[in-house]
Amino acid sequence: MQILQFLRKELSVTEREIKSFVVSAPKKYKVYTIPKKSSGTRVIAQPARRLKDYQRCLIKLLETKLPIHDAAFAYKKNIGIKENAERHKKSNYLLKMDFQNFFYSISPKLFFAVLKNNNIELTTEDRYLLEKILFFNPSKKTGGKLVLSIGAPSSPLVSNFIMYFFDESISKACVNLDVAYTRYADDLTFSSNAKNVLFAIPAMVKKTLRDHFNGAITVNEVKTVFSSKAHNRHVTGITITNENNLSIGRQRKRYISSLIHRFSINQLDNEDVKYLQGLLAFCLNVEPDFVERMKKKYSTEVLSAIQIEARKTNEKK
């Protein structure tokens, strides 16, 4: 790949500067936790600013060489959770699965194995640079295990690439079963109009994971959920109604409405206004009729003021 030469040119640095920087790159992360939607916390490892520059630079090179499957819907331009949910909205039966500690399951060894399967040749120097720049050392100890971090700009591309052959195998099997399959990062969604066909999918997924990753990536059994039109169907945070429409869900609507009300009486701080504007943008994409109802309830002027205040907050930063 001639990664060293690429970095020198793109970052305008010397070979010596690169080699000096990458020695300790896997330790150059700020680690913190955020609450999960369900329960517990998620560990985020944020790379130092300069390391992000290196990672973004590598993305330019790698995205021209690493194949990503059409079944993967996360981290792609102009594709997101709405498009992911739309693939399943006309199906009566739904299965959701989840990987266990997905990013932390991906090691340099696994990455290089998939690169080899894709006939992508690496020099010893290429391997060293990829390992040091793309992977994180949670223990901060010399020689500690390296994994992908949740927070690095390069991790989404690497994780989607790692799953390419898995996505290909599962997609082919699902076509034969007349099942729709999509993957959004570590969230797997399957849907069908045949009543019992989805019950065979979990065993197939586990076998395919063993075949491709030999136990490195596994299923989070707690997150395996079957549902149908008789119950609420949710795909990556979007509700599918019984009329096969996409919705942001009743609970989220009530919450957004309450935030708009608080804004209208000057009880929302700047960060919350910014957050509310993001929610409204999400609604406009998924369920624009709800935004129109909010305009009628609170007035167009109030919703316009939310955008203006959020813009001011961004400009101050």
Salt bridges, closest charged atoms under 4 A:
GLU10 OE1 - LYS60 NZ 3.39
GLU15 OE2 - LYS19 NZ 2.97
ASP53 OD2 - ARG50 NH1 3.25
ASP167 OD2 - ARG183 NH2 2.89
GLU168 OE1 - HIS69 NE2 2.64
GLU168 OE2 - LYS172 NZ 3.41
ASP211 OD2 - LYS207 NZ 2.89
GLU221 OE2 - LYS206 NZ 2.89
GLU271 OE2 - LYS317 NZ 2.98
GLU287 OE2 - LYS253 NZ 2.88
GLU292 OE2 - LYS295 NZ 3.50
GLU309 OE2 - LYS312 NZ 3.64
